[in-house]
């Protein structure tokens, strides 16, 4: 299917999306067959085109937390907190890491530059939320550990 975008004939939705990224000033770097990497305010993102569904727009923030550096229970608690609290943003485990995703169906008539910029802002907010949530989860876990120590010492008396 052909599209007109900024007075240019675009053959695929992927090309239309890449053109919108360029319009926003992003320099995307192709990452093998995985997608296109780019940075925004110090955060790395990936645009992951879907060859089976051209109308599917997927942008993610890879590896926000590493399972090997965190307790598995804290890792799962963080993923549950993200997925149950945030709109639009979802956390998935990929390769022992948490990745944040924003996935959206496209209909062909959207202002893609506006859609992409909103997606990036939501992912940034999701990353900030994740950092704050992990700090709270760790603090609560440490507090419970201290309470358990107190209870144990009380039982011994």
C-alpha positions in Angstrom: 0.0 0.0 0.0 1.3 3.5 -0.9 1.0 6.5 1.3 1.6 10.2 0.8 3.5 11.8 3.6 4.9 15.4 3.5 4.3 15.4 -0.3 6.4 12.2 -0.7 5.2 8.8 -1.9 5.9 6.3 0.8 5.6 2.7 0.0 5.2 1.2 3.5 4.0 2.2 6.9 7.5 1.4 8.2 8.9 4.1 5.8 6.2 6.5 7.0 7.2 5.9 10.6 10.9 6.3 9.9 10.1 9.5 8.1 8.2 10.8 11.2 11.2 9.9 13.4 13.4 12.0 11.0 10.9 14.8 11.1 11.3 14.8 14.9 15.1 15.0 14.6 15.9 11.5 15.7 18.8 9.7 14.2 17.8 6.0 14.1 20.5 3.4 13.9 19.5 0.0 12.4 20.3 -2.8 14.9 20.6 -6.0 12.7 17.1 -7.4 12.2 16.0 -6.3 15.6 14.9 -2.7 15.0 16.2 0.8 15.1 17.9 2.3 18.1 17.8 5.9 19.2 18.4 8.1 22.3 16.3 10.7 23.9 17.6 12.7 26.9 20.1 10.0 27.8 17.6 7.1 27.5 18.0 4.4 24.9 14.9 3.4 22.9 14.2 0.9 20.2 11.6 1.2 17.4 10.7 -2.4 16.6 8.9 -2.8 13.2 6.6 -5.8 12.9 7.0 -7.4 9.4 3.7 -9.3 10.0 1.7 -6.3 10.9 2.6 -2.9 9.3 0.0 -1.1 11.3 1.6 -2.0 14.6 3.8 0.6 16.2 6.1 -0.6 19.0 8.7 1.5 20.8 10.5 0.2 23.9 13.1 1.0 26.5 15.3 -2.0 26.9 16.8 -3.5 30.0 15.6 -1.1 32.7 16.3 -3.7 35.4 18.5 -6.8 35.4 17.2 -9.9 37.2 20.7 -11.0 38.1 21.2 -7.7 40.1 17.8 -7.8 41.8 15.9 -10.4 43.8 13.5 -12.4 41.7 10.6 -11.4 44.0 11.4 -7.7 43.7 11.7 -8.1 39.9 8.3 -9.7 39.7 6.8 -7.1 42.1 8.1 -4.3 40.0 6.7 -5.8 36.8 3.3 -6.3 38.5 3.3 -2.7 39.8 4.1 -1.2 36.4 1.6 -3.4 34.5 -1.2 -2.7 37.0 -0.6 1.0 37.5 0.5 2.6 34.2 -1.7 3.2 31.2 -0.2 2.4 27.8 3.1 1.2 29.2 3.7 -2.5 29.8 6.7 -4.3 31.3 7.9 -7.6 29.9 10.8 -9.8 30.9 13.2 -10.3 28.0 16.6 -12.0 28.5 16.5 -11.7 32.3 15.8 -7.9 32.0 12.7 -5.8 32.3 11.8 -3.9 29.2 9.1 -1.2 28.9 6.9 -1.2 25.8 4.4 1.1 24.3 2.5 -0.7 21.6 -0.2 0.9 19.4 -2.3 0.0 16.4 -2.1 2.5 13.5 -5.0 3.4 11.2 -3.0 5.3 8.5 -4.3 8.8 9.1 -2.5 9.7 12.3 0.0 12.5 12.7 2.8 10.1 13.3 5.3 12.7 14.6 2.7 13.6 17.3 2.0 9.9 18.1 5.7 9.0 18.4 6.5 12.0 20.5 3.7 11.1 22.9 4.8 7.5 23.0 8.3 8.5 23.9 7.1 10.9 26.6 4.9 8.1 28.1 7.9 5.7 28.1 10.1 8.3 29.8 7.4 8.8 32.5 7.1 5.0 32.8 10.9 4.8 33.3 10.7 7.4 36.1 7.8 5.6 37.7 9.7 2.3 37.5 12.7 3.8 39.3 10.6 5.3 42.0 8.6 2.1 42.4 11.7 0.0 42.7 13.1 2.3 45.4 9.8 1.9 47.3 9.7 -1.8 46.8 13.3 -2.2 48.1 12.6 0.1 51.1 9.5 -1.9 52.0 11.4 -5.2 51.6 14.2 -3.9 53.9 11.6 -2.7 56.4 10.0 -6.1 56.5 13.4 -7.7 57.0 14.1 -5.4 60.0 10.6 -6.1 61.4 11.3 -9.9 61.1 14.6 -9.4 63.0 12.8 -7.6 65.8 10.1 -10.2 66.1 12.7 -13.0 66.2 14.6 -11.2 69.0 11.4 -10.7 70.9 10.6 -14.4 70.6 14.0 -15.3 72.1 13.4 -13.3 75.3 
